Amino acid sequence: MKRIALFSILMLATLSIFAQDEMKHIKEPLPVAYVDVDSVMIYYNLVKDLNSRLAKESRILQQKIDTKQAQHDSDIDNFTKKINNNDFASAERAQLEYERIQKQEKSIEDLKNTNQKEQVKRKAELLNLVNDSLQVNLKEYNRKANYQIIFTNKGKDNILLAKDIYNITDKIIWQMNSRYKKELSK
């Protein structure tokens, strides 16, 4: 058993040495590349524009929520004062006001939940749009570049180390932004 293991190790070492010798003769880079998707998400103008629009919509909705919340807080304070001062004409009237405030609170919570769900939906749509755009641009770019494979490198997850010659991110972002400008000018 030890002989087989030793023989296997010796064979792997020999193959590794031959492979390294063969690689020394290769002067051309391998027909592979990678794109840093995080950079695309930062520098692609479509993403910048859509993120800006999403942020603006979110601020407007948050202002609406804040206004309703301030009114609700004021209504609670008024209700508490009326209860403490016995200002309600009847217990039924106090109960109706309490129920109105409860409905108001639920309405605010529903608005917050709807806002959050809408933000998640919009971000997913943005990611899908960017992914589609990236795929289209990569296919177009690769018609001339003729890479055999193009990797993604999102958050340094997939590619731990690579020479810069294999990074085509800047070229792809430039192409995507050029196409995006043309689409805006139509």
LOMARTOR-210227 format. One record per residue (C-alpha): residue number from 1; y, x, z. Coordinates in steps of 0.1 Angstrom, whole numbers, plus 5000, padded with zeros to 4 digits. Each point is the difference from the previous one (the first is absolute). Layout:
<atom><pos>NUM</pos><v>Y</v><u>X</u><w>Z</w></atom>
...
END
This chain:
<atom><pos>1</pos><v>5000</v><u>5000</u><w>5000</w></atom>
<atom><pos>2</pos><v>5023</v><u>5029</u><w>5009</w></atom>
<atom><pos>3</pos><v>4992</v><u>5016</u><w>4966</w></atom>
<atom><pos>4</pos><v>5010</v><u>4968</u><w>4981</w></atom>
<atom><pos>5</pos><v>5033</v><u>4998</u><w>5020</w></atom>
<atom><pos>6</pos><v>5008</v><u>5036</u><w>4994</w></atom>
<atom><pos>7</pos><v>4991</v><u>4997</u><w>4963</w></atom>
<atom><pos>8</pos><v>5023</v><u>4970</u><w>4997</w></atom>
<atom><pos>9</pos><v>5029</v><u>5018</u><w>5017</w></atom>
<atom><pos>10</pos><v>4995</v><u>5030</u><w>4977</w></atom>
<atom><pos>11</pos><v>4999</v><u>4978</u><w>4969</w></atom>
<atom><pos>12</pos><v>5032</v><u>4982</u><w>5010</w></atom>
<atom><pos>13</pos><v>5018</v><u>5032</u><w>5007</w></atom>
<atom><pos>14</pos><v>4989</v><u>5014</u><w>4966</w></atom>
<atom><pos>15</pos><v>5012</v><u>4969</u><w>4982</w></atom>
<atom><pos>16</pos><v>5033</v><u>5001</u><w>5019</w></atom>
<atom><pos>17</pos><v>5006</v><u>5036</u><w>4989</w></atom>
<atom><pos>18</pos><v>4992</v><u>4991</u><w>4964</w></atom>
<atom><pos>19</pos><v>5023</v><u>4970</u><w>5001</w></atom>
<atom><pos>20</pos><v>5028</v><u>5021</u><w>5014</w></atom>
<atom><pos>21</pos><v>4995</v><u>5026</u><w>4973</w></atom>
<atom><pos>22</pos><v>5001</v><u>4972</u><w>4974</w></atom>
<atom><pos>23</pos><v>5032</v><u>4985</u><w>5014</w></atom>
<atom><pos>24</pos><v>5018</v><u>5034</u><w>4997</w></atom>
<atom><pos>25</pos><v>4997</v><u>4998</u><w>4962</w></atom>
<atom><pos>26</pos><v>5016</v><u>4965</u><w>4999</w></atom>
<atom><pos>27</pos><v>5037</v><u>5004</u><w>4992</w></atom>
<atom><pos>28</pos><v>5008</v><u>4964</u><w>4993</w></atom>
<atom><pos>29</pos><v>5005</v><u>4976</u><w>5029</w></atom>
<atom><pos>30</pos><v>4974</v><u>4974</u><w>5004</w></atom>
<atom><pos>31</pos><v>5006</v><u>4967</u><w>4982</w></atom>
<atom><pos>32</pos><v>5008</v><u>4982</u><w>5033</w></atom>
<atom><pos>33</pos><v>5032</v><u>4989</u><w>5017</w></atom>
<atom><pos>34</pos><v>5012</v><u>4981</u><w>5030</w></atom>
<atom><pos>35</pos><v>5029</v><u>4977</u><w>5008</w></atom>
<atom><pos>36</pos><v>5015</v><u>4998</u><w>5035</w></atom>
<atom><pos>37</pos><v>5003</v><u>4962</u><w>5004</w></atom>
<atom><pos>38</pos><v>5023</v><u>5004</u><w>5031</w></atom>
<atom><pos>39</pos><v>5025</v><u>5018</u><w>4978</w></atom>
<atom><pos>40</pos><v>4998</v><u>4972</u><w>4974</w></atom>
<atom><pos>41</pos><v>5007</v><u>4975</u><w>5028</w></atom>
<atom><pos>42</pos><v>5031</v><u>5020</u><w>5010</w></atom>
<atom><pos>43</pos><v>5015</v><u>5010</u><w>4966</w></atom>
<atom><pos>44</pos><v>4990</v><u>4972</u><w>4976</w></atom>
<atom><pos>45</pos><v>5032</v><u>4980</u><w>4994</w></atom>
<atom><pos>46</pos><v>4982</v><u>4967</u><w>4997</w></atom>
<atom><pos>47</pos><v>4986</v><u>5005</u><w>5036</w></atom>
<atom><pos>48</pos><v>5035</v><u>5010</u><w>5012</w></atom>
<atom><pos>49</pos><v>5015</v><u>4968</u><w>4984</w></atom>
<atom><pos>50</pos><v>4973</v><u>4977</u><w>5013</w></atom>
<atom><pos>51</pos><v>5001</v><u>5015</u><w>5035</w></atom>
<atom><pos>52</pos><v>5038</v><u>4995</u><w>5000</w></atom>
<atom><pos>53</pos><v>4996</v><u>4964</u><w>4989</w></atom>
<atom><pos>54</pos><v>4973</v><u>4994</u><w>5026</w></atom>
<atom><pos>55</pos><v>5021</v><u>5015</u><w>5028</w></atom>
<atom><pos>56</pos><v>5030</v><u>4979</u><w>4990</w></atom>
<atom><pos>57</pos><v>4979</v><u>4968</u><w>5000</w></atom>
<atom><pos>58</pos><v>4985</v><u>5010</u><w>5033</w></atom>
<atom><pos>59</pos><v>5035</v><u>5005</u><w>5015</w></atom>
<atom><pos>60</pos><v>5012</v><u>4967</u><w>4988</w></atom>
<atom><pos>61</pos><v>4970</v><u>4982</u><w>5014</w></atom>
<atom><pos>62</pos><v>5002</v><u>5019</u><w>5033</w></atom>
<atom><pos>63</pos><v>5037</v><u>4989</u><w>5003</w></atom>
<atom><pos>64</pos><v>4989</v><u>4964</u><w>4995</w></atom>
<atom><pos>65</pos><v>4973</v><u>5005</u><w>5027</w></atom>
<atom><pos>66</pos><v>5025</v><u>5017</u><w>5023</w></atom>
<atom><pos>67</pos><v>5025</v><u>4971</u><w>4996</w></atom>
<atom><pos>68</pos><v>4973</v><u>4974</u><w>5007</w></atom>
<atom><pos>69</pos><v>4988</v><u>5021</u><w>5030</w></atom>
<atom><pos>70</pos><v>5036</v><u>5002</u><w>5014</w></atom>
<atom><pos>71</pos><v>5004</v><u>4962</u><w>4996</w></atom>
<atom><pos>72</pos><v>4966</v><u>4995</u><w>5017</w></atom>
<atom><pos>73</pos><v>5010</v><u>5023</u><w>5029</w></atom>
<atom><pos>74</pos><v>5033</v><u>4981</u><w>5004</w></atom>
<atom><pos>75</pos><v>4981</v><u>4967</u><w>4999</w></atom>
<atom><pos>76</pos><v>4976</v><u>5013</u><w>5028</w></atom>
<atom><pos>77</pos><v>5030</v><u>5011</u><w>5021</w></atom>
<atom><pos>78</pos><v>5017</v><u>4965</u><w>4996</w></atom>
<atom><pos>79</pos><v>4967</v><u>4983</u><w>5008</w></atom>
<atom><pos>80</pos><v>4995</v><u>5021</u><w>5031</w></atom>
<atom><pos>81</pos><v>5036</v><u>4993</u><w>5012</w></atom>
<atom><pos>82</pos><v>4996</v><u>4962</u><w>4994</w></atom>
<atom><pos>83</pos><v>4967</v><u>5000</u><w>5019</w></atom>
<atom><pos>84</pos><v>5016</v><u>5020</u><w>5029</w></atom>
<atom><pos>85</pos><v>5030</v><u>4977</u><w>5000</w></atom>
<atom><pos>86</pos><v>4981</v><u>4967</u><w>4996</w></atom>
<atom><pos>87</pos><v>5020</v><u>4993</u><w>4969</w></atom>
<atom><pos>88</pos><v>4973</v><u>4981</u><w>4981</w></atom>
<atom><pos>89</pos><v>5003</v><u>4962</u><w>5001</w></atom>
<atom><pos>90</pos><v>4963</v><u>4996</u><w>5004</w></atom>
<atom><pos>91</pos><v>4968</v><u>5020</u><w>5003</w></atom>
<atom><pos>92</pos><v>4990</v><u>4987</u><w>4965</w></atom>
<atom><pos>93</pos><v>5032</v><u>5015</u><w>4985</w></atom>
<atom><pos>94</pos><v>4992</v><u>5034</u><w>5017</w></atom>
<atom><pos>95</pos><v>4965</v><u>4998</u><w>4986</w></atom>
<atom><pos>96</pos><v>5013</v><u>4993</u><w>4965</w></atom>
<atom><pos>97</pos><v>5023</v><u>5030</u><w>5002</w></atom>
<atom><pos>98</pos><v>4972</v><u>5022</u><w>5013</w></atom>
<atom><pos>99</pos><v>4978</v><u>4989</u><w>4971</w></atom>
<atom><pos>100</pos><v>5028</v><u>5007</u><w>4975</w></atom>
<atom><pos>101</pos><v>5004</v><u>5035</u><w>5014</w></atom>
<atom><pos>102</pos><v>4962</v><u>5005</u><w>4998</w></atom>
<atom><pos>103</pos><v>5000</v><u>4989</u><w>4963</w></atom>
<atom><pos>104</pos><v>5030</v><u>5023</u><w>4994</w></atom>
<atom><pos>105</pos><v>4981</v><u>5029</u><w>5015</w></atom>
<atom><pos>106</pos><v>4969</v><u>4993</u><w>4979</w></atom>
<atom><pos>107</pos><v>5022</v><u>4998</u><w>4969</w></atom>
<atom><pos>108</pos><v>5014</v><u>5034</u><w>5007</w></atom>
<atom><pos>109</pos><v>4965</v><u>5015</u><w>5006</w></atom>
<atom><pos>110</pos><v>4988</v><u>4984</u><w>4967</w></atom>
<atom><pos>111</pos><v>5029</v><u>5015</u><w>4982</w></atom>
<atom><pos>112</pos><v>4992</v><u>5034</u><w>5015</w></atom>
<atom><pos>113</pos><v>4964</v><u>4997</u><w>4990</w></atom>
<atom><pos>114</pos><v>5009</v><u>4989</u><w>4965</w></atom>
<atom><pos>115</pos><v>5024</v><u>5029</u><w>4997</w></atom>
<atom><pos>116</pos><v>4973</v><u>5025</u><w>5011</w></atom>
<atom><pos>117</pos><v>4974</v><u>4985</u><w>4976</w></atom>
<atom><pos>118</pos><v>5025</v><u>5001</u><w>4971</w></atom>
<atom><pos>119</pos><v>5008</v><u>5036</u><w>5007</w></atom>
<atom><pos>120</pos><v>4963</v><u>5010</u><w>5000</w></atom>
<atom><pos>121</pos><v>4995</v><u>4980</u><w>4968</w></atom>
<atom><pos>122</pos><v>5030</v><u>5016</u><w>4983</w></atom>
<atom><pos>123</pos><v>4989</v><u>5035</u><w>5010</w></atom>
<atom><pos>124</pos><v>4966</v><u>4994</u><w>4986</w></atom>
<atom><pos>125</pos><v>5015</v><u>4987</u><w>4968</w></atom>
<atom><pos>126</pos><v>5022</v><u>5032</u><w>4999</w></atom>
<atom><pos>127</pos><v>4969</v><u>5022</u><w>5004</w></atom>
<atom><pos>128</pos><v>4982</v><u>4981</u><w>4973</w></atom>
<atom><pos>129</pos><v>5030</v><u>5003</u><w>4977</w></atom>
<atom><pos>130</pos><v>5003</v><u>5037</u><w>5006</w></atom>
<atom><pos>131</pos><v>4963</v><u>5006</u><w>4996</w></atom>
<atom><pos>132</pos><v>5000</v><u>4981</u><w>4967</w></atom>
<atom><pos>133</pos><v>5030</v><u>5020</u><w>4988</w></atom>
<atom><pos>134</pos><v>4984</v><u>5032</u><w>5011</w></atom>
<atom><pos>135</pos><v>4968</v><u>4993</u><w>4981</w></atom>
<atom><pos>136</pos><v>5019</v><u>4991</u><w>4968</w></atom>
<atom><pos>137</pos><v>5021</v><u>5031</u><w>5002</w></atom>
<atom><pos>138</pos><v>4971</v><u>5023</u><w>5008</w></atom>
<atom><pos>139</pos><v>4981</v><u>4986</u><w>4970</w></atom>
<atom><pos>140</pos><v>5030</v><u>5006</u><w>4978</w></atom>
<atom><pos>141</pos><v>5006</v><u>5035</u><w>5014</w></atom>
<atom><pos>142</pos><v>4964</v><u>5009</u><w>4997</w></atom>
<atom><pos>143</pos><v>4999</v><u>4992</u><w>4963</w></atom>
<atom><pos>144</pos><v>5018</v><u>5033</u><w>4994</w></atom>
<atom><pos>145</pos><v>4989</v><u>5019</u><w>5031</w></atom>
<atom><pos>146</pos><v>4963</v><u>4993</u><w>4995</w></atom>
<atom><pos>147</pos><v>4989</v><u>5004</u><w>5036</w></atom>
<atom><pos>148</pos><v>4964</v><u>4992</u><w>5007</w></atom>
<atom><pos>149</pos><v>5008</v><u>4986</u><w>5034</w></atom>
<atom><pos>150</pos><v>5032</v><u>4993</u><w>5020</w></atom>
<atom><pos>151</pos><v>4997</v><u>4998</u><w>5037</w></atom>
<atom><pos>152</pos><v>5023</v><u>4983</u><w>5025</w></atom>
<atom><pos>153</pos><v>5013</v><u>5018</u><w>5030</w></atom>
<atom><pos>154</pos><v>5013</v><u>4974</u><w>5025</w></atom>
<atom><pos>155</pos><v>5010</v><u>5014</u><w>5033</w></atom>
<atom><pos>156</pos><v>4981</v><u>5032</u><w>4993</w></atom>
<atom><pos>157</pos><v>4968</v><u>4980</u><w>5004</w></atom>
<atom><pos>158</pos><v>4980</v><u>5009</u><w>4968</w></atom>
<atom><pos>159</pos><v>5012</v><u>5034</u><w>4990</w></atom>
<atom><pos>160</pos><v>5002</v><u>5025</u><w>5028</w></atom>
<atom><pos>161</pos><v>5011</v><u>5030</u><w>4979</w></atom>
<atom><pos>162</pos><v>5009</v><u>5004</u><w>4963</w></atom>
<atom><pos>163</pos><v>5021</v><u>5022</u><w>4980</w></atom>
<atom><pos>164</pos><v>5034</v><u>4986</u><w>4989</w></atom>
<atom><pos>165</pos><v>4990</v><u>5002</u><w>4964</w></atom>
<atom><pos>166</pos><v>4977</v><u>4970</u><w>5006</w></atom>
<atom><pos>167</pos><v>5028</v><u>4978</u><w>5015</w></atom>
<atom><pos>168</pos><v>5015</v><u>4978</u><w>4973</w></atom>
<atom><pos>169</pos><v>5018</v><u>4977</u><w>5024</w></atom>
<atom><pos>170</pos><v>5036</v><u>5010</u><w>4989</w></atom>
<atom><pos>171</pos><v>4991</v><u>4995</u><w>4963</w></atom>
<atom><pos>172</pos><v>4985</v><u>4966</u><w>5008</w></atom>
<atom><pos>173</pos><v>5030</v><u>4989</u><w>5021</w></atom>
<atom><pos>174</pos><v>5024</v><u>5011</u><w>4973</w></atom>
<atom><pos>175</pos><v>4980</v><u>4980</u><w>4974</w></atom>
<atom><pos>176</pos><v>4999</v><u>4969</u><w>5023</w></atom>
<atom><pos>177</pos><v>5037</v><u>5002</u><w>5007</w></atom>
<atom><pos>178</pos><v>5008</v><u>5004</u><w>4963</w></atom>
<atom><pos>179</pos><v>4979</v><u>4970</u><w>4991</w></atom>
<atom><pos>180</pos><v>5016</v><u>4980</u><w>5029</w></atom>
<atom><pos>181</pos><v>5035</v><u>5008</u><w>4987</w></atom>
<atom><pos>182</pos><v>4991</v><u>4988</u><w>4966</w></atom>
<atom><pos>183</pos><v>4986</v><u>4967</u><w>5015</w></atom>
<atom><pos>184</pos><v>5032</v><u>4995</u><w>5020</w></atom>
<atom><pos>185</pos><v>5022</v><u>5005</u><w>4969</w></atom>
<atom><pos>186</pos><v>4981</v><u>4973</u><w>4979</w></atom>
END
